[in-house]
Amino acid sequence: MKKKLCLLILAVFLFTGCSVEYNIEINDNQIKVDGELLETDELIWDKEIVQNELEEIDHNQDPNYCTDDSCGIVDGEPDLGGLTYRKLVDLKTENEETKIDGLEKINDIGKLGISTKREIQYSSKDSFKEIPGINSCYQYFSIVENPNRDGVILSTSNKNLCFEMYDILEDITIRLKTNHEVESHNADEVVDGEYIWKINKTNYDNKSIQLNLLNKTHKKANFNLLILLGGAILVIVSIIGVIVINIYIKSNRANTIK
């Protein structure tokens, strides 16, 4: 009995941990981001979950990453070693010196985490640099025009660094919806036009994000117009049908009288 109890407790600790849902929607000239980092196990909230912040990296030394002075990368972030999940959430959302603009604290019953919602105007390839979160988890995030100059290629480095920074992070699911045509990608699956990447502790060290996003968009049918047009056709057909029936009846009556 004790052995079974120990195995049950062990299983609980093995299968609990933070999950990230990160949704991106790109429609025409607008980018919408809706992300959530959430932990539902209260026992983990006070566990030390940040091992060590990465060593200082001079991103400007990589020509594939930065092409001008607008990268806005801050090198040498403070050492956050030893932070609990609860303190990390407070630092990112409440502490004036370390909070990140656009992040909000989730603190419901049995839930603790961070959420972010942001809308970005898609005016040029540099607009993608404003997408929050990617620079935190990947050493390099590149946005370049594709060879045909009819779109942009979005690509990250292979390793997702967040799994090494946050010990209890279990998985990240990235979902991207767009009405732009996609020429190529390395998503794990595509469901109803939604591109999905699934990153976890077993594949995070070789899990880049690659997407060739074209400027051309899919033309969506205007269903309201189709319904209106269909209704108009139905009315016209009905009227014609009534007229034809009336003519037929009158013709039969005339023939009967004769």
Secondary structure in CASP SS format (residue, H / E / C, confidence):
PFRMAT SS
TARGET T0000
AUTHOR 0000-0000-0000
METHOD secondary structure of the structure
MODEL  1
M C 1.00
K H 1.00
K H 1.00
K H 1.00
L H 1.00
C H 1.00
L H 1.00
L H 1.00
I H 1.00
L H 1.00
A H 1.00
V H 1.00
F H 1.00
L H 1.00
F C 1.00
T C 1.00
G C 1.00
C E 1.00
S E 1.00
V E 1.00
E E 1.00
Y E 1.00
N E 1.00
I E 1.00
E E 1.00
I E 1.00
N E 1.00
D C 1.00
N C 1.00
Q E 1.00
I E 1.00
K E 1.00
V E 1.00
D E 1.00
G E 1.00
E E 1.00
L E 1.00
L E 1.00
E E 1.00
T C 1.00
D C 1.00
E H 1.00
L H 1.00
I H 1.00
W C 1.00
D C 1.00
K C 1.00
E E 1.00
I C 1.00
V E 1.00
Q C 1.00
N C 1.00
E C 1.00
L C 1.00
E C 1.00
E C 1.00
I C 1.00
D C 1.00
H H 1.00
N H 1.00
Q H 1.00
D C 1.00
P C 1.00
N C 1.00
Y C 1.00
C C 1.00
T C 1.00
D C 1.00
D C 1.00
S C 1.00
C C 1.00
G C 1.00
I C 1.00
V C 1.00
D C 1.00
G C 1.00
E C 1.00
P C 1.00
D C 1.00
L C 1.00
G C 1.00
G C 1.00
L C 1.00
T E 1.00
Y H 1.00
R H 1.00
K H 1.00
L H 1.00
V H 1.00
D H 1.00
L H 1.00
K H 1.00
T H 1.00
E C 1.00
N C 1.00
E C 1.00
E C 1.00
T C 1.00
K C 1.00
I C 1.00
D C 1.00
G C 1.00
L E 1.00
E E 1.00
K E 1.00
I E 1.00
N C 1.00
D C 1.00
I C 1.00
G C 1.00
K C 1.00
L E 1.00
G E 1.00
I E 1.00
S E 1.00
T E 1.00
K E 1.00
R E 1.00
E E 1.00
I E 1.00
Q E 1.00
Y C 1.00
S C 1.00
S C 1.00
K H 1.00
D H 1.00
S H 1.00
F H 1.00
K H 1.00
E H 1.00
I C 1.00
P C 1.00
G C 1.00
I H 1.00
N H 1.00
S H 1.00
C H 1.00
Y C 1.00
Q C 1.00
Y C 1.00
F E 1.00
S E 1.00
I E 1.00
V E 1.00
E E 1.00
N C 1.00
P C 1.00
N C 1.00
R C 1.00
D C 1.00
G E 1.00
V E 1.00
I E 1.00
L E 1.00
S E 1.00
T E 1.00
S C 1.00
N C 1.00
K C 1.00
N C 1.00
L C 1.00
C H 1.00
F H 1.00
E H 1.00
M H 1.00
Y E 1.00
D C 1.00
I C 1.00
L E 1.00
E E 1.00
D E 1.00
I E 1.00
T E 1.00
I E 1.00
R E 1.00
L E 1.00
K E 1.00
T E 1.00
N C 1.00
H E 1.00
E E 1.00
V E 1.00
E E 1.00
S E 1.00
H E 1.00
N C 1.00
A C 1.00
D C 1.00
E E 1.00
V E 1.00
V E 1.00
D C 1.00
G C 1.00
E E 1.00
Y E 1.00
I E 1.00
W E 1.00
K E 1.00
I E 1.00
N E 1.00
K C 1.00
T C 1.00
N C 1.00
Y H 1.00
D H 1.00
N H 1.00
K C 1.00
S C 1.00
I C 1.00
Q E 1.00
L E 1.00
N E 1.00
L E 1.00
L E 1.00
N E 1.00
K E 1.00
T E 1.00
H C 1.00
K C 1.00
K C 1.00
A C 1.00
N C 1.00
F H 1.00
N H 1.00
L H 1.00
L H 1.00
I H 1.00
L H 1.00
L H 1.00
G H 1.00
G H 1.00
A H 1.00
I H 1.00
L H 1.00
V H 1.00
I H 1.00
V H 1.00
S H 1.00
I H 1.00
I H 1.00
G H 1.00
V H 1.00
I H 1.00
V H 1.00
I H 1.00
N H 1.00
I H 1.00
Y H 1.00
I H 1.00
K H 1.00
S H 1.00
N H 1.00
R H 1.00
A H 1.00
N H 1.00
T H 1.00
I H 1.00
K C 1.00
END
